[in-house]
């Protein structure tokens, strides 16, 4: 299950980080630090999300 979670993390983290960066830019935060914070939040939030998704996929199969 750890291997599946790490593969999913590589996909989910980039998606979440990119989405959070777009949200930061659209809301007017165009300096460097808010963009870095948004990317970091996406990467951190992707850890439990990828673990939960991999657990659901592993339990169903």
HTML snippet that shows the backbone in 3Dmol.js (N, CA, C, O; Angstrom):
<script src="https://3Dmol.org/build/3Dmol-min.js"></script>
<div id="view" style="width:600px;height:400px;position:relative"></div>
<script>
const pdb = `
ATOM      1  N   UNK A   1       0.823  -1.191   0.000  1.00  0.00           N
ATOM      2  CA  UNK A   1       0.000   0.000   0.000  1.00  0.00           C
ATOM      3  C   UNK A   1       0.868   1.256   0.000  1.00  0.00           C
ATOM      4  O   UNK A   1       0.459   2.285  -0.536  1.00  0.00           O
ATOM      5  N   UNK A   2       2.037   1.186   0.583  1.00  0.00           N
ATOM      6  CA  UNK A   2       2.922   2.350   0.615  1.00  0.00           C
ATOM      7  C   UNK A   2       3.387   2.729  -0.787  1.00  0.00           C
ATOM      8  O   UNK A   2       3.524   3.912  -1.100  1.00  0.00           O
ATOM      9  N   UNK A   3       3.628   1.737  -1.620  1.00  0.00           N
ATOM     10  CA  UNK A   3       4.051   2.015  -2.993  1.00  0.00           C
ATOM     11  C   UNK A   3       2.937   2.728  -3.764  1.00  0.00           C
ATOM     12  O   UNK A   3       3.197   3.683  -4.496  1.00  0.00           O
ATOM     13  N   UNK A   4       1.713   2.266  -3.600  1.00  0.00           N
ATOM     14  CA  UNK A   4       0.578   2.909  -4.249  1.00  0.00           C
ATOM     15  C   UNK A   4       0.391   4.333  -3.738  1.00  0.00           C
ATOM     16  O   UNK A   4       0.102   5.240  -4.519  1.00  0.00           O
ATOM     17  N   UNK A   5       0.552   4.531  -2.443  1.00  0.00           N
ATOM     18  CA  UNK A   5       0.414   5.875  -1.868  1.00  0.00           C
ATOM     19  C   UNK A   5       1.489   6.816  -2.391  1.00  0.00           C
ATOM     20  O   UNK A   5       1.217   7.994  -2.622  1.00  0.00           O
ATOM     21  N   UNK A   6       2.695   6.319  -2.580  1.00  0.00           N
ATOM     22  CA  UNK A   6       3.756   7.200  -3.084  1.00  0.00           C
ATOM     23  C   UNK A   6       3.532   7.564  -4.544  1.00  0.00           C
ATOM     24  O   UNK A   6       3.844   8.680  -4.959  1.00  0.00           O
ATOM     25  N   UNK A   7       2.998   6.639  -5.323  1.00  0.00           N
ATOM     26  CA  UNK A   7       2.679   6.960  -6.720  1.00  0.00           C
ATOM     27  C   UNK A   7       1.539   7.973  -6.779  1.00  0.00           C
ATOM     28  O   UNK A   7       1.588   8.929  -7.553  1.00  0.00           O
ATOM     29  N   UNK A   8       0.527   7.760  -5.965  1.00  0.00           N
ATOM     30  CA  UNK A   8      -0.581   8.703  -5.928  1.00  0.00           C
ATOM     31  C   UNK A   8      -0.145  10.060  -5.402  1.00  0.00           C
ATOM     32  O   UNK A   8      -0.644  11.088  -5.859  1.00  0.00           O
ATOM     33  N   UNK A   9       0.776  10.079  -4.451  1.00  0.00           N
ATOM     34  CA  UNK A   9       1.262  11.344  -3.906  1.00  0.00           C
ATOM     35  C   UNK A   9       1.905  12.202  -4.987  1.00  0.00           C
ATOM     36  O   UNK A   9       1.726  13.420  -5.010  1.00  0.00           O
ATOM     37  N   UNK A  10       2.650  11.569  -5.875  1.00  0.00           N
ATOM     38  CA  UNK A  10       3.301  12.351  -6.924  1.00  0.00           C
ATOM     39  C   UNK A  10       2.278  13.015  -7.844  1.00  0.00           C
ATOM     40  O   UNK A  10       2.542  14.089  -8.384  1.00  0.00           O
ATOM     41  N   UNK A  11       1.139  12.403  -8.023  1.00  0.00           N
ATOM     42  CA  UNK A  11       0.098  12.999  -8.854  1.00  0.00           C
ATOM     43  C   UNK A  11      -0.759  13.993  -8.083  1.00  0.00           C
ATOM     44  O   UNK A  11      -1.045  15.086  -8.572  1.00  0.00           O
ATOM     45  N   UNK A  12      -1.163  13.616  -6.891  1.00  0.00           N
ATOM     46  CA  UNK A  12      -2.060  14.451  -6.101  1.00  0.00           C
ATOM     47  C   UNK A  12      -1.367  15.712  -5.608  1.00  0.00           C
ATOM     48  O   UNK A  12      -1.974  16.783  -5.590  1.00  0.00           O
ATOM     49  N   UNK A  13      -0.105  15.600  -5.208  1.00  0.00           N
ATOM     50  CA  UNK A  13       0.593  16.775  -4.665  1.00  0.00           C
ATOM     51  C   UNK A  13       0.783  17.853  -5.720  1.00  0.00           C
ATOM     52  O   UNK A  13       0.610  19.036  -5.430  1.00  0.00           O
ATOM     53  N   UNK A  14       1.133  17.467  -6.929  1.00  0.00           N
ATOM     54  CA  UNK A  14       1.304  18.479  -7.971  1.00  0.00           C
ATOM     55  C   UNK A  14      -0.031  19.108  -8.351  1.00  0.00           C
ATOM     56  O   UNK A  14      -0.094  20.301  -8.649  1.00  0.00           O
ATOM     57  N   UNK A  15      -1.088  18.319  -8.343  1.00  0.00           N
ATOM     58  CA  UNK A  15      -2.410  18.868  -8.656  1.00  0.00           C
ATOM     59  C   UNK A  15      -2.869  19.852  -7.588  1.00  0.00           C
ATOM     60  O   UNK A  15      -3.342  20.943  -7.907  1.00  0.00           O
ATOM     61  N   UNK A  16      -2.730  19.470  -6.320  1.00  0.00           N
ATOM     62  CA  UNK A  16      -3.151  20.361  -5.242  1.00  0.00           C
ATOM     63  C   UNK A  16      -2.283  21.614  -5.163  1.00  0.00           C
ATOM     64  O   UNK A  16      -2.795  22.718  -4.980  1.00  0.00           O
ATOM     65  N   UNK A  17      -0.992  21.444  -5.298  1.00  0.00           N
ATOM     66  CA  UNK A  17      -0.102  22.611  -5.234  1.00  0.00           C
ATOM     67  C   UNK A  17      -0.405  23.564  -6.380  1.00  0.00           C
ATOM     68  O   UNK A  17      -0.461  24.776  -6.172  1.00  0.00           O
ATOM     69  N   UNK A  18      -0.598  23.048  -7.567  1.00  0.00           N
ATOM     70  CA  UNK A  18      -0.928  23.898  -8.704  1.00  0.00           C
ATOM     71  C   UNK A  18      -2.256  24.602  -8.528  1.00  0.00           C
ATOM     72  O   UNK A  18      -2.388  25.778  -8.870  1.00  0.00           O
ATOM     73  N   UNK A  19      -3.235  23.899  -8.001  1.00  0.00           N
ATOM     74  CA  UNK A  19      -4.540  24.512  -7.761  1.00  0.00           C
ATOM     75  C   UNK A  19      -4.446  25.614  -6.710  1.00  0.00           C
ATOM     76  O   UNK A  19      -5.046  26.677  -6.863  1.00  0.00           O
ATOM     77  N   UNK A  20      -3.699  25.358  -5.653  1.00  0.00           N
ATOM     78  CA  UNK A  20      -3.554  26.369  -4.610  1.00  0.00           C
ATOM     79  C   UNK A  20      -2.787  27.590  -5.113  1.00  0.00           C
ATOM     80  O   UNK A  20      -3.083  28.715  -4.710  1.00  0.00           O
ATOM     81  N   UNK A  21      -1.823  27.385  -5.973  1.00  0.00           N
ATOM     82  CA  UNK A  21      -1.095  28.513  -6.554  1.00  0.00           C
ATOM     83  C   UNK A  21      -2.015  29.343  -7.433  1.00  0.00           C
ATOM     84  O   UNK A  21      -1.962  30.572  -7.395  1.00  0.00           O
ATOM     85  N   UNK A  22      -2.847  28.695  -8.215  1.00  0.00           N
ATOM     86  CA  UNK A  22      -3.796  29.426  -9.052  1.00  0.00           C
ATOM     87  C   UNK A  22      -4.766  30.228  -8.186  1.00  0.00           C
ATOM     88  O   UNK A  22      -5.072  31.379  -8.498  1.00  0.00           O
ATOM     89  N   UNK A  23      -5.244  29.626  -7.107  1.00  0.00           N
ATOM     90  CA  UNK A  23      -6.139  30.341  -6.192  1.00  0.00           C
ATOM     91  C   UNK A  23      -5.435  31.540  -5.584  1.00  0.00           C
ATOM     92  O   UNK A  23      -6.031  32.611  -5.473  1.00  0.00           O
ATOM     93  N   UNK A  24      -4.191  31.386  -5.192  1.00  0.00           N
ATOM     94  CA  UNK A  24      -3.439  32.508  -4.619  1.00  0.00           C
ATOM     95  C   UNK A  24      -3.272  33.627  -5.636  1.00  0.00           C
ATOM     96  O   UNK A  24      -3.418  34.800  -5.293  1.00  0.00           O
ATOM     97  N   UNK A  25      -2.973  33.285  -6.861  1.00  0.00           N
ATOM     98  CA  UNK A  25      -2.793  34.302  -7.890  1.00  0.00           C
ATOM     99  C   UNK A  25      -4.102  34.998  -8.240  1.00  0.00           C
ATOM    100  O   UNK A  25      -4.125  36.212  -8.441  1.00  0.00           O
ATOM    101  N   UNK A  26      -5.184  34.243  -8.313  1.00  0.00           N
ATOM    102  CA  UNK A  26      -6.477  34.836  -8.658  1.00  0.00           C
ATOM    103  C   UNK A  26      -6.964  35.772  -7.557  1.00  0.00           C
ATOM    104  O   UNK A  26      -7.599  36.786  -7.843  1.00  0.00           O
ATOM    105  N   UNK A  27      -6.673  35.443  -6.312  1.00  0.00           N
ATOM    106  CA  UNK A  27      -7.110  36.289  -5.206  1.00  0.00           C
ATOM    107  C   UNK A  27      -6.214  37.500  -5.002  1.00  0.00           C
ATOM    108  O   UNK A  27      -6.470  38.308  -4.109  1.00  0.00           O
ATOM    109  N   UNK A  28      -5.173  37.643  -5.806  1.00  0.00           N
ATOM    110  CA  UNK A  28      -4.368  38.854  -5.766  1.00  0.00           C
ATOM    111  C   UNK A  28      -3.049  38.746  -5.032  1.00  0.00           C
ATOM    112  O   UNK A  28      -2.338  39.744  -4.911  1.00  0.00           O
ATOM    113  N   UNK A  29      -2.705  37.590  -4.547  1.00  0.00           N
ATOM    114  CA  UNK A  29      -1.428  37.403  -3.868  1.00  0.00           C
ATOM    115  C   UNK A  29      -0.365  37.069  -4.916  1.00  0.00           C
ATOM    116  O   UNK A  29      -0.169  35.906  -5.268  1.00  0.00           O
ATOM    117  N   UNK A  30       0.303  38.084  -5.398  1.00  0.00           N
ATOM    118  CA  UNK A  30       1.237  37.882  -6.508  1.00  0.00           C
ATOM    119  C   UNK A  30       2.708  37.965  -6.096  1.00  0.00           C
ATOM    120  O   UNK A  30       3.594  37.913  -6.949  1.00  0.00           O
ATOM    121  N   UNK A  31       2.966  38.091  -4.813  1.00  0.00           N
ATOM    122  CA  UNK A  31       4.364  38.105  -4.376  1.00  0.00           C
ATOM    123  C   UNK A  31       4.844  36.679  -4.138  1.00  0.00           C
ATOM    124  O   UNK A  31       4.057  35.735  -4.205  1.00  0.00           O
ATOM    125  N   UNK A  32       6.121  36.526  -3.863  1.00  0.00           N
ATOM    126  CA  UNK A  32       6.728  35.204  -3.790  1.00  0.00           C
ATOM    127  C   UNK A  32       6.241  34.371  -2.607  1.00  0.00           C
ATOM    128  O   UNK A  32       5.921  33.195  -2.777  1.00  0.00           O
ATOM    129  N   UNK A  33       6.181  34.952  -1.428  1.00  0.00           N
ATOM    130  CA  UNK A  33       5.883  34.161  -0.231  1.00  0.00           C
ATOM    131  C   UNK A  33       4.484  33.536  -0.235  1.00  0.00           C
ATOM    132  O   UNK A  33       4.362  32.366   0.125  1.00  0.00           O
ATOM    133  N   UNK A  34       3.428  34.252  -0.623  1.00  0.00           N
ATOM    134  CA  UNK A  34       2.118  33.567  -0.674  1.00  0.00           C
ATOM    135  C   UNK A  34       2.081  32.417  -1.681  1.00  0.00           C
ATOM    136  O   UNK A  34       1.385  31.425  -1.463  1.00  0.00           O
ATOM    137  N   UNK A  35       2.814  32.543  -2.762  1.00  0.00           N
ATOM    138  CA  UNK A  35       2.854  31.470  -3.747  1.00  0.00           C
ATOM    139  C   UNK A  35       3.591  30.259  -3.181  1.00  0.00           C
ATOM    140  O   UNK A  35       3.175  29.120  -3.393  1.00  0.00           O
ATOM    141  N   UNK A  36       4.673  30.503  -2.470  1.00  0.00           N
ATOM    142  CA  UNK A  36       5.408  29.400  -1.830  1.00  0.00           C
ATOM    143  C   UNK A  36       4.556  28.745  -0.750  1.00  0.00           C
ATOM    144  O   UNK A  36       4.547  27.521  -0.625  1.00  0.00           O
ATOM    145  N   UNK A  37       3.837  29.553   0.033  1.00  0.00           N
ATOM    146  CA  UNK A  37       2.960  28.990   1.064  1.00  0.00           C
ATOM    147  C   UNK A  37       1.852  28.150   0.442  1.00  0.00           C
ATOM    148  O   UNK A  37       1.505  27.094   0.972  1.00  0.00           O
ATOM    149  N   UNK A  38       1.301  28.599  -0.660  1.00  0.00           N
ATOM    150  CA  UNK A  38       0.244  27.843  -1.334  1.00  0.00           C
ATOM    151  C   UNK A  38       0.784  26.514  -1.849  1.00  0.00           C
ATOM    152  O   UNK A  38       0.128  25.482  -1.710  1.00  0.00           O
ATOM    153  N   UNK A  39       1.967  26.531  -2.438  1.00  0.00           N
ATOM    154  CA  UNK A  39       2.569  25.287  -2.941  1.00  0.00           C
ATOM    155  C   UNK A  39       2.885  24.342  -1.788  1.00  0.00           C
ATOM    156  O   UNK A  39       2.633  23.141  -1.889  1.00  0.00           O
ATOM    157  N   UNK A  40       3.427  24.860  -0.707  1.00  0.00           N
ATOM    158  CA  UNK A  40       3.749  24.023   0.450  1.00  0.00           C
ATOM    159  C   UNK A  40       2.485  23.426   1.062  1.00  0.00           C
ATOM    160  O   UNK A  40       2.481  22.267   1.475  1.00  0.00           O
ATOM    161  N   UNK A  41       1.421  24.210   1.119  1.00  0.00           N
ATOM    162  CA  UNK A  41       0.156  23.693   1.650  1.00  0.00           C
ATOM    163  C   UNK A  41      -0.377  22.563   0.783  1.00  0.00           C
ATOM    164  O   UNK A  41      -0.915  21.582   1.298  1.00  0.00           O
ATOM    165  N   UNK A  42      -0.230  22.694  -0.521  1.00  0.00           N
ATOM    166  CA  UNK A  42      -0.663  21.627  -1.416  1.00  0.00           C
ATOM    167  C   UNK A  42       0.126  20.355  -1.218  1.00  0.00           C
ATOM    168  O   UNK A  42      -0.438  19.261  -1.215  1.00  0.00           O
ATOM    169  N   UNK A  43       1.439  20.492  -1.051  1.00  0.00           N
ATOM    170  CA  UNK A  43       2.270  19.304  -0.855  1.00  0.00           C
ATOM    171  C   UNK A  43       2.000  18.643   0.490  1.00  0.00           C
ATOM    172  O   UNK A  43       2.009  17.415   0.588  1.00  0.00           O
ATOM    173  N   UNK A  44       1.760  19.438   1.523  1.00  0.00           N
ATOM    174  CA  UNK A  44       1.489  18.865   2.846  1.00  0.00           C
ATOM    175  C   UNK A  44       0.107  18.228   2.890  1.00  0.00           C
ATOM    176  O   UNK A  44      -0.062  17.146   3.452  1.00  0.00           O
ATOM    177  N   UNK A  45      -0.884  18.896   2.300  1.00  0.00           N
ATOM    178  CA  UNK A  45      -2.239  18.357   2.306  1.00  0.00           C
ATOM    179  C   UNK A  45      -2.342  17.081   1.476  1.00  0.00           C
ATOM    180  O   UNK A  45      -3.226  16.259   1.714  1.00  0.00           O
ATOM    181  N   UNK A  46      -1.464  16.913   0.523  1.00  0.00           N
ATOM    182  CA  UNK A  46      -1.505  15.724  -0.334  1.00  0.00           C
ATOM    183  C   UNK A  46      -1.107  14.454   0.410  1.00  0.00           C
ATOM    184  O   UNK A  46      -1.473  13.360  -0.020  1.00  0.00           O
ATOM    185  N   UNK A  47      -0.377  14.564   1.502  1.00  0.00           N
ATOM    186  CA  UNK A  47       0.023  13.366   2.251  1.00  0.00           C
ATOM    187  C   UNK A  47      -1.176  12.577   2.785  1.00  0.00           C
ATOM    188  O   UNK A  47      -1.306  11.395   2.468  1.00  0.00           O
ATOM    189  N   UNK A  48      -2.052  13.187   3.579  1.00  0.00           N
ATOM    190  CA  UNK A  48      -3.195  12.391   4.054  1.00  0.00           C
ATOM    191  C   UNK A  48      -4.184  12.044   2.943  1.00  0.00           C
ATOM    192  O   UNK A  48      -4.840  11.004   3.000  1.00  0.00           O
ATOM    193  N   UNK A  49      -4.291  12.902   1.942  1.00  0.00           N
ATOM    194  CA  UNK A  49      -5.213  12.623   0.845  1.00  0.00           C
ATOM    195  C   UNK A  49      -4.752  11.391   0.065  1.00  0.00           C
ATOM    196  O   UNK A  49      -5.554  10.503  -0.226  1.00  0.00           O
ATOM    197  N   UNK A  50      -3.481  11.338  -0.267  1.00  0.00           N
ATOM    198  CA  UNK A  50      -2.979  10.186  -1.019  1.00  0.00           C
ATOM    199  C   UNK A  50      -3.026   8.918  -0.180  1.00  0.00           C
ATOM    200  O   UNK A  50      -3.265   7.834  -0.713  1.00  0.00           O
ATOM    201  N   UNK A  51      -2.806   9.034   1.108  1.00  0.00           N
ATOM    202  CA  UNK A  51      -2.898   7.861   1.974  1.00  0.00           C
ATOM    203  C   UNK A  51      -4.339   7.348   2.020  1.00  0.00           C
ATOM    204  O   UNK A  51      -4.566   6.140   1.957  1.00  0.00           O
ATOM    205  N   UNK A  52      -5.312   8.254   2.130  1.00  0.00           N
ATOM    206  CA  UNK A  52      -6.715   7.854   2.181  1.00  0.00           C
ATOM    207  C   UNK A  52      -7.173   7.240   0.858  1.00  0.00           C
ATOM    208  O   UNK A  52      -7.901   6.247   0.846  1.00  0.00           O
ATOM    209  N   UNK A  53      -6.744   7.832  -0.246  1.00  0.00           N
ATOM    210  CA  UNK A  53      -7.117   7.299  -1.552  1.00  0.00           C
ATOM    211  C   UNK A  53      -6.502   5.923  -1.764  1.00  0.00           C
ATOM    212  O   UNK A  53      -7.174   5.012  -2.246  1.00  0.00           O
ATOM    213  N   UNK A  54      -5.235   5.765  -1.410  1.00  0.00           N
ATOM    214  CA  UNK A  54      -4.597   4.456  -1.596  1.00  0.00           C
ATOM    215  C   UNK A  54      -5.228   3.402  -0.681  1.00  0.00           C
ATOM    216  O   UNK A  54      -5.343   2.238  -1.063  1.00  0.00           O
ATOM    217  N   UNK A  55      -5.627   3.800   0.501  1.00  0.00           N
ATOM    218  CA  UNK A  55      -6.295   2.859   1.401  1.00  0.00           C
ATOM    219  C   UNK A  55      -7.630   2.411   0.822  1.00  0.00           C
ATOM    220  O   UNK A  55      -7.982   1.233   0.877  1.00  0.00           O
ATOM    221  N   UNK A  56      -8.368   3.370   0.267  1.00  0.00           N
ATOM    222  CA  UNK A  56      -9.654   3.025  -0.355  1.00  0.00           C
ATOM    223  C   UNK A  56      -9.430   2.092  -1.553  1.00  0.00           C
ATOM    224  O   UNK A  56     -10.148   1.104  -1.706  1.00  0.00           O
ATOM    225  N   UNK A  57      -8.463   2.390  -2.385  1.00  0.00           N
ATOM    226  CA  UNK A  57      -8.198   1.544  -3.538  1.00  0.00           C
ATOM    227  C   UNK A  57      -7.685   0.173  -3.138  1.00  0.00           C
ATOM    228  O   UNK A  57      -8.049  -0.831  -3.750  1.00  0.00           O
ATOM    229  N   UNK A  58      -6.849   0.123  -2.120  1.00  0.00           N
ATOM    230  CA  UNK A  58      -6.283  -1.153  -1.668  1.00  0.00           C
ATOM    231  C   UNK A  58      -7.352  -2.034  -1.013  1.00  0.00           C
ATOM    232  O   UNK A  58      -7.363  -3.249  -1.208  1.00  0.00           O
ATOM    233  N   UNK A  59      -8.237  -1.427  -0.247  1.00  0.00           N
ATOM    234  CA  UNK A  59      -9.287  -2.201   0.445  1.00  0.00           C
ATOM    235  C   UNK A  59     -10.339  -2.717  -0.537  1.00  0.00           C
ATOM    236  O   UNK A  59     -10.929  -3.773  -0.311  1.00  0.00           O
ATOM    237  N   UNK A  60     -10.578  -1.984  -1.618  1.00  0.00           N
ATOM    238  CA  UNK A  60     -11.597  -2.410  -2.571  1.00  0.00           C
ATOM    239  C   UNK A  60     -11.130  -3.551  -3.464  1.00  0.00           C
ATOM    240  O   UNK A  60     -11.953  -4.306  -3.982  1.00  0.00           O
ATOM    241  N   UNK A  61      -9.839  -3.684  -3.650  1.00  0.00           N
ATOM    242  CA  UNK A  61      -9.374  -4.741  -4.558  1.00  0.00           C
ATOM    243  C   UNK A  61      -9.023  -6.017  -3.832  1.00  0.00           C
ATOM    244  O   UNK A  61      -8.617  -6.994  -4.461  1.00  0.00           O
TER     245      UNK A  61
END
`;
const viewer = $3Dmol.createViewer("view");
viewer.addModel(pdb, "pdb");
viewer.setStyle({}, {cartoon: {color: "spectrum"}});
viewer.zoomTo();
viewer.render();
</script>
